[in-house]
Amino acid sequence: MNQGHKLSQEEIKHNEDIELLKDYLSQYTRARRRRVQLERRLKAICDEMAAPVGGQGYSPINRPKNQISEGAASFVIRKSEQETRIEEQRDEIAKDLLKIMDIFDYLDKNSDERNALELYYIDNLKWERVALEMHTHRNTALNYAKKGLEKLLTFKRVKRIIYKYRDDREKG
């Protein structure tokens, strides 16, 4: 963009819509990342449970005698809570995938635009890898994605979906 060109209100609004659509499409990736984080925590709990318990005896740390220590029951509860959170996150991932696939259905199933967007937003590939998968250059893959996003915003229903998403997010 040249420095002398000032964006019109319409161009500003369009750019905001593109960013909102990108954020909407990123829900699935964020949900998957969150699941991995939860699974890492579960593994840490399991590793902690498998570690040998310290023996009774002298401790250089003075602990109050009436304090309840973290025992086996605590590990079981923490593990159970983490497993529940992971299961809830799996449900969230499935819902998010359906939501973005619903959006992608507005693009031709065999289009390069849809392919680029699916590789990036569903398969979570970096743009260099998207380009490799599509047998093209990185900039070409980015251009396909940009055209796909532009095309998606031509559909009123897509705009309604992302505006509702924005409004729900702003409410809290």
C-alpha positions as CSV (number, residue, x, y, z in Angstrom):
1,M,0.0,0.0,0.0
2,N,1.5,3.4,-0.9
3,Q,1.8,6.0,1.8
4,G,-0.4,8.5,0.1
5,H,-3.4,6.2,0.1
6,K,-5.7,6.6,3.1
7,L,-8.0,3.6,3.8
8,S,-11.7,4.3,3.4
9,Q,-14.1,3.2,6.1
10,E,-15.2,0.4,3.8
11,E,-11.6,-0.9,3.4
12,I,-11.1,-0.7,7.2
13,K,-14.3,-2.6,7.8
14,H,-13.3,-5.2,5.2
15,N,-9.8,-5.7,6.8
16,E,-11.5,-6.1,10.2
17,D,-13.8,-8.7,8.7
18,I,-10.9,-10.6,7.2
19,E,-9.1,-10.6,10.6
20,L,-12.3,-11.7,12.4
21,L,-12.8,-14.6,9.9
22,K,-9.1,-15.7,10.4
23,D,-9.7,-15.7,14.2
24,Y,-12.9,-17.6,13.8
25,L,-11.2,-20.2,11.6
26,S,-8.3,-20.5,14.2
27,Q,-10.7,-21.8,16.9
28,Y,-10.0,-25.4,15.9
29,T,-6.2,-24.9,16.1
30,R,-6.5,-23.2,19.5
31,A,-8.7,-26.0,20.8
32,R,-6.2,-28.7,19.6
33,R,-3.4,-26.8,21.2
34,R,-5.3,-26.6,24.5
35,R,-5.9,-30.4,24.4
36,V,-2.2,-31.0,24.0
37,Q,-1.5,-28.7,26.9
38,L,-4.0,-30.6,29.1
39,E,-2.6,-34.0,28.0
40,R,0.9,-32.7,29.0
41,R,-0.4,-31.8,32.4
42,L,-2.0,-35.2,32.8
43,K,1.3,-36.9,31.9
44,A,3.1,-34.8,34.5
45,I,0.5,-35.9,37.1
46,C,0.9,-39.6,36.1
47,D,4.7,-39.2,36.2
48,E,4.4,-37.7,39.7
49,M,2.2,-40.5,40.8
50,A,4.7,-43.1,39.5
51,A,7.6,-41.5,41.3
52,P,8.7,-43.3,44.5
53,V,7.3,-41.9,47.7
54,G,9.8,-40.5,50.1
55,G,10.5,-42.6,53.2
56,Q,9.8,-41.7,56.7
57,G,12.7,-40.2,58.6
58,Y,14.6,-37.1,59.2
59,S,13.6,-34.0,57.2
60,P,15.6,-30.8,57.4
61,I,12.4,-28.9,56.7
62,N,10.2,-28.2,59.7
63,R,6.6,-28.9,58.8
64,P,3.7,-28.4,61.1
65,K,2.5,-31.8,62.4
66,N,-1.2,-31.1,61.8
67,Q,-0.8,-30.2,58.1
68,I,-2.4,-32.6,55.6
69,S,0.1,-33.6,53.0
70,E,-0.6,-34.4,49.4
71,G,-1.3,-38.1,49.3
72,A,-2.4,-40.7,46.8
73,A,-6.0,-39.6,46.9
74,S,-5.0,-36.1,45.8
75,F,-3.2,-37.6,42.8
76,V,-6.3,-39.6,41.8
77,I,-8.5,-36.6,42.1
78,R,-6.2,-34.4,40.1
79,K,-5.8,-37.1,37.4
80,S,-9.6,-37.6,37.2
81,E,-10.2,-33.8,36.9
82,Q,-7.6,-33.6,34.2
83,E,-9.1,-36.5,32.2
84,T,-12.5,-34.8,32.4
85,R,-11.1,-31.6,31.1
86,I,-9.4,-33.4,28.2
87,E,-12.6,-35.1,27.3
88,E,-14.5,-31.8,27.4
89,Q,-11.7,-30.3,25.2
90,R,-12.1,-33.2,22.7
91,D,-15.8,-32.3,22.4
92,E,-14.8,-28.7,21.9
93,I,-12.4,-29.7,19.1
94,A,-15.1,-31.7,17.4
95,K,-17.6,-28.8,17.6
96,D,-15.0,-26.3,16.3
97,L,-14.0,-28.5,13.4
98,L,-17.7,-28.8,12.4
99,K,-18.1,-25.0,12.6
100,I,-15.1,-24.2,10.3
101,M,-16.0,-27.0,7.9
102,D,-19.4,-25.4,7.6
103,I,-17.7,-22.2,6.6
104,F,-15.4,-24.0,4.2
105,D,-18.4,-25.7,2.5
106,Y,-19.0,-22.3,0.8
107,L,-15.9,-22.9,-1.3
108,D,-15.7,-25.4,-4.1
109,K,-14.4,-28.7,-2.7
110,N,-11.7,-29.0,-5.3
111,S,-10.5,-25.4,-5.3
112,D,-7.0,-24.3,-4.5
113,E,-8.4,-21.7,-2.1
114,R,-10.2,-24.3,0.0
115,N,-7.2,-26.6,-0.1
116,A,-4.9,-23.9,1.2
117,L,-7.3,-22.8,4.0
118,E,-7.9,-26.4,5.1
119,L,-4.2,-27.2,5.1
120,Y,-3.5,-24.2,7.2
121,Y,-6.5,-24.1,9.6
122,I,-7.3,-27.8,9.9
123,D,-4.1,-29.6,9.4
124,N,-2.2,-26.8,11.2
125,L,0.6,-26.6,8.7
126,K,2.9,-23.7,8.3
127,W,2.7,-21.8,5.0
128,E,5.9,-23.3,3.7
129,R,4.5,-26.8,4.3
130,V,1.1,-25.8,2.8
131,A,3.0,-24.7,-0.4
132,L,4.9,-28.0,-0.5
133,E,1.6,-30.0,-0.2
134,M,0.1,-27.9,-3.0
135,H,3.2,-28.1,-5.1
136,T,3.5,-24.4,-5.4
137,H,5.4,-21.4,-3.9
138,R,4.7,-20.0,-0.5
139,N,3.4,-16.7,-1.9
140,T,1.0,-18.6,-4.3
141,A,-0.4,-20.6,-1.4
142,L,-0.9,-17.4,0.6
143,N,-2.6,-15.8,-2.4
144,Y,-5.0,-18.8,-2.7
145,A,-5.8,-18.5,1.0
146,K,-6.4,-14.7,0.7
147,K,-8.7,-15.3,-2.3
148,G,-10.5,-17.9,-0.3
149,L,-11.1,-15.6,2.6
150,E,-12.2,-12.8,0.3
151,K,-14.7,-15.2,-1.4
152,L,-16.0,-16.4,2.0
153,L,-16.8,-12.9,3.0
154,T,-19.1,-12.5,0.0
155,F,-21.6,-14.8,1.6
156,K,-24.1,-13.1,4.0
157,R,-24.4,-16.2,6.2
158,V,-20.6,-16.3,6.7
159,K,-20.7,-12.7,7.8
160,R,-23.5,-13.4,10.2
161,I,-21.6,-16.3,11.7
162,I,-18.5,-14.3,12.3
163,Y,-20.4,-11.3,13.6
164,K,-22.2,-13.5,16.1
165,Y,-18.8,-15.0,17.1
166,R,-17.4,-11.5,17.7
167,D,-20.5,-10.4,19.7
168,D,-20.4,-13.6,21.8
169,R,-16.7,-13.2,22.4
170,E,-17.1,-9.5,23.5
171,K,-19.9,-10.5,25.9
172,G,-17.5,-12.7,27.7
